[in-house]
Structure formats: structure tokens, C-alpha cells
Amino acid sequence: MNNNIIKSLRRTLFCTVAAAAVTIGFTACADDALVTQNTPAPANVGGYKLSIPANMGGGGTRAIAYNSETGGYDATFETSDRIFVYNVTKDAEGYKIYKYDGGESYKTAFLNPDANGKTANLCGQIDAFRSRKSGENVTPEKGDELMLIYNNSGTYLDYSRNYTGDEYYISDIADYAIASVKITSIDGGVIKTEPSSFLNPQSIYKIKFTGDVSDVKIKKVNISSEQEKLVCEYEPTRIDWPNNFSPVSYIYDKEGTDQHELIFMLRFATPPYQDTESTSGDVISFVALGSDGRYYMGKKEVTGDLKNGLYYQADVSMEYLCLAMMLTNNTSVESVVLSNRWTSISTKEYGYTATNTAINTSLSWYGGDQALTLKNVLVNSNNYSAFIEAVCDYDDPDNTKVHKLVLDGVNTLNTGLRIGNSYNSSGSDCSLIVSALSGGQLDITSGGIYFGTNATMTIESGEVSVDYLEWDKDNDGCSVILSGDAKLRVRGGGYDSLVKAADGYVLNTTTDGEYTVYTVTAVN
């Protein structure tokens, strides 16, 4: 049995959310003010012992897991839970020290509850508090503020999830909360604090999808905020900037799920991390990928402020949007729907053709003798990390330096095209050769073409339009080379040193509205 199911069944019923409303509303549970006492802990040599009283009290608690058998939400401690400790005053994290021959290593330390239930003492050992800035050990003192981070997957929360099991589960997503306490004493290596009460730094949402999507299985759901206030990654110890703003996605198994209720936790940013004072008037978009290879879209306007630590529910009517991107092996004529956010393919042995629409999806391919063909593709995303990328493989450099891209019809990206990675060695010396069937073109309407070190792009035929060109390290070896009837349109200008004519051609430069247009003429 899945561990998440076992965990959910072990918990006690916390509260039940009322039936879904037509507009976004919330139901909050009553608070249970329960406090435990510090229990004695043995003295520790060379480190610190902690025993922190903690409670899971009411509507603002952490660790809300949906219980499919009871239809409610459970919030309790379990002895297997992990609670990480961060010293806010000293900007230092708690670590365990592991010694080995020739040195020692540091790993993030955590506390465990000493009992199951709504109250427990969080007990454990921290060998050292290490400064995040200097990397040196620092000494905790009476009065220091400690942040307790409940998260079984790490010290930060990533809201985008990819599950490959039989069903989608909320447990891992919802098991997250923070508490703040002050050190009251340090005696003989034993740290004692105030009692702690855990709070959700996000809210829980229960969305019921209706409309056109009702008769199909759901494979993936993308969620985005019109005001771009949705937090995809939350790290509370980053005091200067704890929020990473981006749409989020939830991926089910390959077959999809018949369950049309999506239960999840999300955080919406508040000042000073966003300019607007309120989420009222924001529009939340839901894009679902169905098992029929189609995208469905629904929107919900926020009628009031979305506050963290509450429960929200809504019905969202979904309408057919478009056909999803299909990736076809040109040799076997086998096709797959791109449902993952990141898909990698190799064109060394087989050519591939991509068609239709990709939403918040990245497609990377490795070079060789074969080509990737874009046939009337639309890559539609407001996620800056979505793109199409030609990647050089550092494990096999001789076969992955050259990438071939064929344009068939009108292809539109509102993200970007990368040639190699600028952030590691596999980004060096990559080249991309672009050709087009009759009338083939590529329009990058919101984004650029990004060049890794020494990366080049050769356009043999067809038209490429782009917002801007960006390269690594002062244009080291980067260039765009035109030949034949190729045309490059770049918004604005300033790229004359980057764009070149192939041997046997001369470069022509004109303007077309807001664009600088580059073409070539053959030398007689």
C-alpha cells in the first residue's frame, strides 16, 4: 500500500470542508489551544539537545492531508515527521556533523516529534549552527529566534509536483508549516524554548472541474495567476526574497485520473514581494491536459483577498482550448503527448516531428544526423523556464555538436529557443542548422534566442523572427550565419556584429517597422 495512504489513514480527522461553492470561498476550522511542556533532555557534549513543545492547534495549522475515506483533513504530528531548525537571529541552519577518514561533512539536522497526535515535543540533536553567509559555526544564545520548518521533503517548498503512482495524493504537498520560537535558556548544551504553534504559510484549495473535461481523464493541470502573484517555490529562510513566482503544475500518472477534484496547497505573494496590495480582482487560470490529447481551460476570478492559512473551494467550468503537442517518431510513426514539463529526446538515430500546442512545457533535444521538425507548433507559456533547447551532450561530444531544426508551416514560441546551456560545460561549441519547407517560419513573439559559449546558428532557408538575441560571456564565438533565402528579423537593433553572411554571400540590412531585417545575396 502506498505510504501516503497509510499515513493518511493513521491520522485523526481534523475538519471537513463544506460542499464546493460557485465562487471562491473558505471554511476555517476552530482552534484547539493545546500546549505541552519541555521535557528533560540529557546534556550533550559538543552540540545541542533540543526538546521543544509543539501543538497542531486549529485552522492555522500545518500538515493537512486529505483523507479519502473520511472526506476530511487530518492534522497531527507523527514520530516520523521531520522538523528543520533555522536560527533567524544568526542566519544559521542546524547541521549534523558526520566524521570520516580525512575530514567531516555536514548535513541538515532535523527534530522528530516524540509522540503521535496534535501535541508533541520536538526532540533531537544539532551538532552545529552554520552561518549561511560565512559557512562558519556560530553560537546560539538566549533570546535568539528559531524558525521551525515542518517539511518532509526539505527546507523549502516546491509546489510543482510530478507523481508517477496510481493516483495523485495531497500528503506530500500539504505537509509543510512553520513556527517561530525564542530560546529561553541554554544549559549544559540543552536548548529550551517557548512553546511552538505551527501555522500554514499557504492555503489549501479544493477545486472541482466541470464542463467539457467531465468525460475525460485528467493527466496534468497548470495553474497560473493573471497578476503573477502565484508562488511556485517558497523558502522562508530567504528573508530577503523567499518567494519564487511562476505558474505551477500538477502531473498525474500516464493514464490520467477520473478524479476531477484537485486538492492542493498554494501560496499567493503579498507585499513587499508584490506591488499590488490585494489579490482581489486577480484571475486564476486552470489548464488541464486530458487523456484525449486536448487541453481544457477554465478561469476563476478572485472575489476577495486570498489569505494564507485558510481553506478555499470552487467549481471551475472547463472549456476545450486546443490540441496538445504531439511528438512523433518519423521512422516508426509512433506519437506521444507531451504531458511533462520537461521532455528530452535524441535525434541521433531518428527524426522527430512536433505538432500542435505545448503549454508550460520544455522540449530539449540532442544533436546528430536527424532533425527535429516543428510543424505548426505553438509553445504557449507564461513560465520563464519553458523553452525549446538544443543541448550538447558532454558525454558524447562528437555526435552532439550539430543540431538540425526544420520549420514546416508557421511556428510560434512565446518563450525562447536555446542553443546549448550557458551554465555548464555542455553548452560549449553547439551549433544549430535551421532549414524550412516552403513558407516555413519561426516567430518568437515573447522571448529570445539564447546562445551558449561558442554556439552558432545557421539559417539556410526560412524566416526567423525574434524579440532579442542573447549570448554568453561577451559574445565569445557566437554568431548567426545566413545563406540562401534565409531571413532574420530582430526587434530593435545592435546585433550587426553577431549576424554574418555565409561564404559566397553578402549581408543585407534593412528595417521593417520595429524590426531590423537581415538577408543575404549570393556573390556572382
Stockholm file with secondary structure:
# STOCKHOLM 1.0

chainA/1-524         MNNNIIKSLRRTLFCTVAAAAVTIGFTACADDALVTQNTPAPANVGGYKLSIPANMGGGGTRAIAYNSETGGYDATFETSDRIFVYNVTKDAEGYKIYKYDGGESYKTAFLNPDANGKTANLCGQIDAFRSRKSGENVTPEKGDELMLIYNNSGTYLDYSRNYTGDEYYISDIADYAIASVKITSIDGGVIKTEPSSFLNPQSIYKIKFTGDVSDVKIKKVNISSEQEKLVCEYEPTRIDWPNNFSPVSYIYDKEGTDQHELIFMLRFATPPYQDTESTSGDVISFVALGSDGRYYMGKKEVTGDLKNGLYYQADVSMEYLCLAMMLTNNTSVESVVLSNRWTSISTKEYGYTATNTAINTSLSWYGGDQALTLKNVLVNSNNYSAFIEAVCDYDDPDNTKVHKLVLDGVNTLNTGLRIGNSYNSSGSDCSLIVSALSGGQLDITSGGIYFGTNATMTIESGEVSVDYLEWDKDNDGCSVILSGDAKLRVRGGGYDSLVKAADGYVLNTTTDGEYTVYTVTAVN
#=GR chainA/1-524 SS CCHHHHHHHHSCEEECCCSCCSSCEECCCCCCCCCCCCCCCCCCSSSEEEEEEEECCSTTCSCCEEETTTTEEECCBCTTCCEEEEETTTTEEEEEEEEETTEEEEEECEEEESSSBSEEEEEEEESEEEETTTCCEECCCTTCEEEEEEETTCSSEECCEECCSSSCCSHHHHCEEEEEEEEEEEETTEEEECCEECBCSSEEEEEEEEEGGGGSCEEEEEEEETTSCEEEEECTTCSSCCEEECCEEEECCTTCBSCCEEEEEEEECCTTSSSCSCCTTCEEEEEEEETTSEEEEEEEECCSCCCTTCEEEEEEEEEEEEEBCEEEETTTCCEEECCSSEEEEECSSCCEEEEEEEESCEEEEECSSSEEEEEEEEEECSCTTCCEEEECCTTSGGGSSEEEEEEESEEEESSCEEESCTTSGGGTTCEEEEEESTTCEEEEEEEEEEECTTCEEEECSSEEEEEEEEESTTTTTCEEEECTTCEEEEESCCCTTTEEECTTEEEEEEEETTEEEEEEEECC
#=GC SS_cons         CCHHHHHHHHSCEEECCCSCCSSCEECCCCCCCCCCCCCCCCCCSSSEEEEEEEECCSTTCSCCEEETTTTEEECCBCTTCCEEEEETTTTEEEEEEEEETTEEEEEECEEEESSSBSEEEEEEEESEEEETTTCCEECCCTTCEEEEEEETTCSSEECCEECCSSSCCSHHHHCEEEEEEEEEEEETTEEEECCEECBCSSEEEEEEEEEGGGGSCEEEEEEEETTSCEEEEECTTCSSCCEEECCEEEECCTTCBSCCEEEEEEEECCTTSSSCSCCTTCEEEEEEEETTSEEEEEEEECCSCCCTTCEEEEEEEEEEEEEBCEEEETTTCCEEECCSSEEEEECSSCCEEEEEEEESCEEEEECSSSEEEEEEEEEECSCTTCCEEEECCTTSGGGSSEEEEEEESEEEESSCEEESCTTSGGGTTCEEEEEESTTCEEEEEEEEEEECTTCEEEECSSEEEEEEEEESTTTTTCEEEECTTCEEEEESCCCTTTEEECTTEEEEEEEETTEEEEEEEECC
//
